[in-house]
Amino acid sequence: MVIITSGHDDDPTNWVIDWISFYKHNFLRLNREDFFDDSRPNFTVELSSSSEEFRLRDFDLKNAQSIWFRRSVYPFLPDVLPLESHDNPSFEDIKKNFYYEYLNSTQLFYSQLLKVGKKLGNFRKVRINKLEVLKMAKSCSIEIPASIITGQKTDVQNFMLKKGNLITKAISEIFDVKTKSDNQTNLYINYTQEITELVLGEMPESFSYSLFQEKLDKEIEIRTFFLDGKCYSMAIFSQLDKQTSVDFRKYSNNRRVPYKLPCELESNILKLMANLELNTGSVDIVKTKNGRYVFLEVNPTGQYGMVSDPCNYYLDKKIAEYLIDYDENQK
């Protein structure tokens, strides 16, 4: 039995499940929504001095063969509480207490999932400190962009004098904010943005801590999906479109082709992922016009599909075969 933790709207999970089904292997998909059904918990933990039992629905986790931590099943606070809104200020405190009770229960449940023999992904590393990762990449002989974290305009000015134009990006994770006006919903996303002298001139003297990096003179962007010790890379020609030249996530139909990283860089990425205790994830790299390969970040739950489909890597098939211990010789 293969266990997959995911979300109900995650298509990459569906594609892997199609292959698991093709190989006629059993699986159990755990969406974060599954832990509450009609506002009732549907997992059970029984503990005593002589035994312990962990069940989801009617499935005993002792029978699990492998697990793929595709997405965390820890939901956000509003998603798990079977309570309606209330004007009483104490209501928020009650909600938080319910949440922490739920969280403690699921943490115990997750500790049992960690005992499953074969694992893909690491639920403890769903969110990683990007700054720590940069330091670790440097220690693995991987080049990183010159960076500064500050809340002072003068620091940014001095950094710009050394490095020229800069970019700013999220210190932690990308997020979106939705607003409504005139019956219209607006979506704002904290993409990577260029900081020019004009932008710098309009900045306040002090602001919340922000990350600034040298603006790299890109030739191509490289997205590498790391799976079980192998790198599957794709070149993205984002510089061909002004809209995506700073952040290719401002999607356009950029040309995307398979790419082979230098052997030494691949070897160093293997070291980095081992140090991060990750056997899967997406790695972002920039190749500059003067031949530098500069590491940007690792996403432990990155989308494999955006690399697999354009490059015909069939990563959904490879993930399924990893989970079921598929042997080519069994064909």
Secondary structure, DSSP 8 states (H G I E B T S, - for coil): -EEEEE-TT-HHHHHHHHHHHHTT--EEEEEGGGGEETTEE-EEEEE-SS-EEEEETTEEGGG--EEEE-S-----HHHH------S-THHHHHHHHHHHHHHHHHHHHHHHHTTSSEEES-GGGSS--HHHHHHHHHHTT-----EEEEEEHHHHHHHHHHHSSEEEE-SS---EEEEEETTEEEEEE---EEE-HHHHHTS-SEEEEEEEEE---EEEEEEEEEETTEEEEEEE-GGGSGGGSS-TTS-----EEEE---HHHHHHHHHHHHHTT-SEEEEEEEEETTS-EEEEEEETT--SHHHHHHHT--HHHHHHHHHTT--GGG-
